[in-house]
């Protein structure tokens, strides 16, 4: 069984990737439906991408 810290790190990385994937899907669906550059779907997709990428960056930065 992995150490709790390693398990937490792996789950954090996994959830970050899932959040990034949600952002990409939201962007793709919005743009495929004809959404403009300032539509709610595009902004929400970019928000998800930013949150996921920031979480990945912070997790990589604090890794020992």
C-alpha positions as CSV (number, residue, x, y, z in Angstrom):
1,X,0.0,0.0,0.0
2,X,1.5,3.4,-1.0
3,X,2.2,6.0,1.6
4,X,-0.6,8.4,2.3
5,X,1.5,11.3,0.9
6,X,2.2,9.5,-2.3
7,X,-1.5,8.5,-2.7
8,X,-2.6,12.1,-2.1
9,X,-0.1,13.4,-4.7
10,X,-1.2,10.9,-7.3
11,X,-4.9,11.7,-6.7
12,X,-4.2,15.4,-6.9
13,X,-2.4,14.9,-10.2
14,X,-5.2,12.7,-11.5
15,X,-7.9,15.1,-10.6
16,X,-6.0,18.0,-12.1
17,X,-5.8,16.1,-15.4
18,X,-9.5,15.4,-15.2
19,X,-10.3,19.1,-14.7
20,X,-8.1,19.9,-17.7
21,X,-9.9,17.3,-19.8
22,X,-13.3,18.9,-18.7
23,X,-12.0,22.3,-19.9
24,X,-11.0,20.9,-23.3
25,X,-14.3,19.2,-23.7
26,X,-16.3,22.3,-22.7
27,X,-14.2,24.4,-25.2
28,X,-14.7,21.8,-28.0
29,X,-18.4,21.5,-27.5
30,X,-18.9,25.3,-27.3
31,X,-16.8,26.0,-30.4
32,X,-18.5,23.1,-32.3
33,X,-21.9,24.6,-31.4
34,X,-20.9,28.0,-32.8
35,X,-20.0,29.7,-29.6
36,X,-18.0,33.0,-29.9
37,X,-14.8,33.9,-28.2
38,X,-16.5,35.5,-25.2
39,X,-19.3,33.0,-24.8
40,X,-19.9,31.5,-21.4
41,X,-18.7,28.0,-22.6
42,X,-15.4,29.4,-23.8
43,X,-14.8,31.3,-20.7
44,X,-15.8,28.4,-18.5
45,X,-13.6,26.0,-20.5
46,X,-10.6,28.4,-20.1
47,X,-11.3,28.7,-16.4
48,X,-11.2,24.9,-16.0
49,X,-8.0,24.7,-18.0
50,X,-6.4,27.4,-15.9
51,X,-7.5,25.8,-12.6
52,X,-6.2,22.4,-13.7
53,X,-2.9,23.7,-15.0
54,X,-2.3,25.8,-11.9
55,X,-3.0,22.8,-9.7
56,X,-0.6,20.7,-11.7
57,X,2.1,23.4,-11.5
58,X,1.7,23.7,-7.7
59,X,1.8,20.0,-7.2
60,X,5.0,19.7,-9.3
61,X,6.5,22.6,-7.6
62,X,5.9,21.3,-4.1
63,X,7.0,17.7,-4.9
64,X,10.0,16.6,-2.8
